[in-house]
Amino acid sequence: MLFKKIAAVRFTAGLLLVSTLIVPALAVTGTVDSGDSPLRVRSEASTESKVLARLDHGTQVEVLSTAENGWYQIVCDNITGYVSSDYLVVDGTESAVSAVAAVDPAAAAEDAAQAAAAAEAPAPAAAEPRYGKVTTGSLNIRSGAGTDYEKVGSLKAGKVVTILGEVNGWYQIESGYVSADYVAIVDAAEAARSSKGQEIADFALQYVGYPYVYGGSSPKGFDCSGFTRYVYSQFGYSINRTASNQLDNGTAVSMSELQPGDLVFFKKAGTGSKRASHVGIYIGGNQFVHASTARVGVIVSNMSDAYYTSGFVGGRRLA
């Protein structure tokens, strides 16, 4: 705050100094060539800087130096500033025919007061990011806000994205646009949880095609619970070894509540008193990845397949 006040005071003093500064006469002169419009004298070599004065066509000035980007530093009637080189003829033959339009002291004081107030004003708070979760099985990402635009990708159900903007019922995300009809707004806490679950699901998918080995719990070979235990251990989670016992890990979720990264459990007929005989990791889009059998190894299956629909006994969420 102290720095801002000092900066504001210096800015005010600088404006007062500009209005009183006397610059010695120089040999290099220039003549304003601006037609019917006055030439603006600015405090810096930029069109974004403050206008100190306006010079009529034909006004003669003294040129102090050549600035970058096509600007001259000049002095005229005790006002030092910058003008565009496009409207100044250096060492021209035209005579000076009019006087400088001086800076209005009252306007300069008002501008200084506004600058001081702006320096003390708190910076606006950054907008909180918005998050959305995909609610449909597969949501197309388009290059623009409409179905007429090219499809550039897709998102599975449960995927959480950061919303950058909204146009005519479409959300802009990092990779394009998605229909807002199939995205539910979620808070930051749920977004963080879903993001971790998606990370776990994506990690698990890299083992598709790896072999099934009964009792295995490493990339050399997995059984179903060995696979889930291995994947979760890579994220710092320690879970039980068997499918039945993994039902005690995490918190229960129903089939309709499943999110990527959740454990999904099934019980095959004839497995006796076991609470579950098989387990996998939900990846979204009504699919899960699991170490299936010695014949197929680690694969992705649909939850809607008859065996898994009838044999589903629950889901558990750890992340």
C-alpha positions in Angstrom: 0.0 0.0 0.0 2.8 2.4 0.9 4.5 1.7 -2.5 1.2 2.5 -4.3 0.9 5.8 -2.5 4.5 6.8 -3.3 3.9 5.9 -6.9 0.7 8.0 -7.0 2.5 11.0 -5.5 5.4 10.7 -7.9 3.0 10.5 -10.8 1.2 13.6 -9.7 4.5 15.5 -9.2 5.6 14.3 -12.7 2.5 15.9 -14.3 3.2 19.2 -12.5 6.8 19.1 -13.6 5.8 18.5 -17.2 3.7 21.7 -17.2 6.5 23.8 -15.9 9.7 22.3 -17.4 11.8 24.6 -19.6 13.9 22.9 -22.3 16.7 24.8 -24.0 16.4 25.5 -27.7 17.9 22.9 -30.0 19.1 23.1 -33.6 16.9 20.3 -34.9 13.3 21.4 -35.6 10.2 19.8 -37.0 6.9 21.0 -38.3 3.5 19.4 -37.6 1.9 17.9 -40.7 -1.4 16.6 -39.5 -3.9 18.2 -41.9 -7.2 19.2 -40.4 -6.7 17.2 -37.2 -4.5 18.3 -34.3 -1.4 16.2 -33.4 -1.5 14.7 -29.9 1.6 15.1 -27.7 1.8 12.1 -25.4 3.6 11.5 -22.2 5.2 8.3 -23.6 5.9 6.8 -27.0 2.6 5.0 -27.2 -1.0 5.7 -28.2 -2.0 4.3 -24.8 -0.2 7.0 -22.9 -1.7 10.3 -21.6 -2.3 13.2 -24.0 -0.3 16.3 -22.8 -1.3 18.7 -25.6 -2.6 19.0 -29.1 -0.7 20.8 -31.8 -2.3 22.3 -34.9 -1.0 21.7 -38.4 2.0 23.8 -39.1 3.2 24.2 -35.5 7.0 24.2 -35.2 8.6 22.1 -32.4 12.1 21.3 -31.3 13.1 17.6 -31.7 15.1 16.2 -28.8 15.5 12.6 -29.9 14.1 9.7 -32.0 12.3 7.2 -29.9 11.5 3.5 -30.8 8.6 2.5 -32.9 8.5 5.7 -35.0 8.1 8.4 -32.3 9.9 11.6 -31.8 10.6 13.2 -28.4 9.8 16.9 -28.8 9.5 20.1 -26.8 7.1 23.0 -27.6 6.0 25.9 -25.3 7.7 24.3 -22.3 5.9 20.9 -22.8 8.1 17.9 -23.4 6.5 14.8 -24.9 6.3 12.3 -27.8 4.6 12.6 -31.2 4.2 10.1 -34.0 6.8 10.5 -36.8 4.0 10.0 -39.3 2.8 13.6 -38.6 6.1 15.5 -38.1 8.4 16.8 -40.9 11.9 17.2 -39.4 13.9 20.2 -40.7 11.0 21.1 -43.0 10.6 24.3 -44.9 7.1 25.2 -43.8 6.8 28.1 -41.4 5.3 27.7 -38.0 1.8 29.2 -38.3 0.1 28.5 -35.1 0.6 28.2 -31.4 0.6 25.1 -29.2 -2.6 24.1 -27.5 -1.5 24.1 -23.9 -2.2 21.4 -21.3 -5.2 22.3 -19.2 -3.9 22.4 -15.6 -7.3 21.6 -14.1 -7.6 18.5 -16.3 -4.0 17.4 -15.4 -4.8 17.7 -11.7 -8.0 15.7 -12.1 -6.1 13.0 -14.0 -3.5 12.9 -11.3 -6.2 12.5 -8.6 -7.8 9.6 -10.6 -4.4 7.9 -11.0 -3.8 8.2 -7.3 -7.2 6.7 -6.5 -6.6 3.9 -9.0 -3.2 3.1 -7.3 -4.9 2.6 -3.9 -7.9 0.7 -5.2 -7.7 -3.1 -4.5 -7.2 -5.3 -7.6 -10.4 -7.1 -8.6 -10.6 -10.7 -7.4 -10.0 -13.4 -10.0 -13.1 -15.3 -11.0 -13.5 -18.7 -9.5 -13.0 -21.5 -12.0 -16.1 -23.5 -13.0 -16.1 -27.2 -13.3 -18.5 -29.6 -15.1 -19.0 -33.3 -15.1 -20.1 -35.2 -18.2 -23.4 -37.0 -17.6 -23.8 -38.9 -20.9 -22.1 -42.0 -22.1 -20.0 -40.3 -24.8 -20.0 -36.5 -25.3 -18.7 -35.1 -28.5 -16.2 -32.2 -28.4 -16.7 -29.8 -31.3 -14.4 -27.2 -32.8 -17.1 -24.5 -32.3 -20.3 -23.9 -30.4 -22.8 -26.1 -32.4 -23.4 -29.5 -33.9 -22.5 -28.1 -37.3 -18.8 -27.8 -36.3 -16.3 -30.6 -36.7 -16.0 -33.2 -34.1 -12.5 -33.0 -32.5 -12.8 -35.5 -29.7 -15.1 -37.1 -27.1 -15.5 -37.4 -23.3 -16.7 -40.3 -21.3 -19.4 -40.1 -18.6 -17.9 -38.9 -15.3 -15.1 -36.9 -16.9 -14.7 -33.5 -15.1 -13.6 -30.5 -17.2 -12.7 -26.9 -16.5 -15.3 -24.5 -18.1 -13.6 -21.6 -19.8 -16.7 -19.8 -21.1 -20.3 -20.3 -22.3 -21.8 -19.6 -25.8 -25.4 -20.3 -26.8 -25.8 -23.3 -24.6 -22.3 -24.7 -25.2 -19.4 -24.8 -22.8 -15.9 -23.9 -24.0 -13.3 -26.2 -22.6 -9.6 -26.5 -23.2 -10.0 -28.8 -26.3 -13.1 -27.3 -27.9 -16.9 -27.0 -27.1 -19.4 -29.3 -25.5 -23.1 -29.1 -25.2 -24.2 -27.8 -21.8 -27.2 -30.2 -21.8 -24.9 -33.1 -21.0 -22.6 -31.4 -18.4 -23.5 -30.9 -14.7 -21.8 -28.1 -12.8 -19.8 -29.4 -9.8 -17.9 -27.7 -7.0 -14.1 -27.6 -6.7 -14.1 -30.4 -4.1 -15.9 -32.9 -6.3 -13.9 -31.8 -9.3 -10.7 -32.7 -7.3 -12.0 -36.1 -6.3 -13.2 -36.9 -9.9 -9.9 -35.7 -11.3 -8.0 -38.2 -9.0 -10.4 -41.0 -9.9 -9.9 -40.3 -13.6 -6.2 -40.3 -13.1 -6.4 -43.8 -11.5 -8.7 -45.0 -14.3 -6.3 -43.7 -17.0 -3.3 -45.4 -15.3 -5.2 -48.7 -15.1 -5.9 -48.6 -18.8 -2.3 -48.7 -19.7 -2.2 -52.4 -18.6 -4.9 -53.5 -21.1 -3.4 -56.6 -22.8 -1.2 -57.6 -19.9 -1.4 -61.3 -18.9 -3.7 -62.9 -16.3 -1.9 -65.0 -13.7 -3.8 -66.5 -10.7 -2.4 -64.9 -7.6 -0.5 -62.3 -9.6 -0.2 -58.7 -8.4 2.4 -57.1 -10.7 2.8 -56.3 -14.4 4.3 -59.8 -14.9 0.7 -61.0 -14.4 -2.4 -60.0 -12.5 -5.5 -61.7 -11.1 -8.5 -59.4 -10.6 -7.9 -58.2 -7.1 -4.1 -58.2 -7.6 -4.7 -55.8 -10.5 -6.8 -53.4 -8.5 -4.5 -53.6 -5.5 -1.5 -52.9 -7.7 -3.1 -49.9 -9.4 -4.2 -48.3 -6.2 -0.8 -48.8 -4.5 0.7 -46.6 -7.2 -1.4 -43.7 -5.8 -0.6 -44.3 -2.2 -3.6 -46.5 -1.3 -3.3 -49.8 0.6 -6.3 -52.0 -0.1 -7.1 -55.6 0.9 -6.0 -58.5 -1.3 -9.1 -60.4 -2.3 -12.2 -59.2 -4.1 -14.5 -60.0 -1.1 -12.2 -58.1 1.3 -11.8 -55.1 -1.0 -15.6 -54.6 -0.4 -14.5 -53.2 3.0 -12.3 -50.5 1.5 -13.6 -47.0 0.7 -17.3 -46.0 0.8 -20.2 -47.7 -1.0 -21.6 -46.2 -4.2 -24.5 -47.5 -6.4 -24.2 -48.3 -10.1 -25.9 -45.0 -11.0 -23.3 -43.1 -8.9 -20.2 -44.7 -10.3 -17.3 -42.4 -11.3 -14.0 -43.2 -13.0 -11.6 -44.8 -10.5 -14.3 -46.5 -8.4 -14.0 -50.2 -7.7 -16.8 -52.4 -9.1 -17.6 -55.8 -7.7 -19.4 -58.9 -9.1 -20.4 -62.3 -7.7 -20.5 -65.3 -10.0 -23.1 -67.9 -9.4 -21.8 -70.9 -7.5 -19.0 -69.1 -5.6 -20.5 -70.0 -2.3 -20.3 -67.6 0.6 -18.0 -65.1 -1.0 -19.4 -61.6 -1.0 -17.7 -61.0 -4.4 -15.8 -63.2 -6.8 -14.5 -60.5 -9.2 -13.4 -56.8 -9.1 -12.4 -54.2 -11.6 -11.9 -50.4 -12.0 -14.7 -48.3 -13.5 -13.4 -46.0 -16.3 -16.6 -44.2 -17.2 -19.0 -44.6 -20.1 -20.5 -47.7 -18.4 -17.2 -49.6 -18.8 -14.6 -51.0 -16.5 -11.0 -52.4 -16.9 -10.2 -55.7 -15.1 -7.9 -58.7 -15.2 -10.5 -61.2 -16.6 -9.2 -64.7 -17.5 -6.0 -66.4 -18.5 -7.4 -66.5 -22.1 -7.8 -62.7 -22.5 -5.8 -61.1 -19.7 -6.5 -57.4 -18.8 -9.4 -56.1 -20.8 -12.2 -53.5 -20.9 -15.7 -54.7 -20.6 -19.2 -53.2 -20.6 -21.2 -53.0 -17.4 -24.3 -53.6 -19.5 -23.2 -57.1 -20.5 -25.6 -59.6 -19.0 -23.1 -61.3 -16.8 -22.0 -58.1 -15.2 -25.4 -56.6 -14.9 -26.9 -59.6 -13.1 -23.8 -60.2 -11.0 -23.1 -56.6 -9.9 -22.9 -56.4 -6.1 -21.7 -52.9 -5.5 -19.1 -50.2 -6.0 -16.6 -48.6 -3.6 -15.0 -45.2 -3.8 -11.5 -44.6 -2.4 -10.3 -41.5 -4.3 
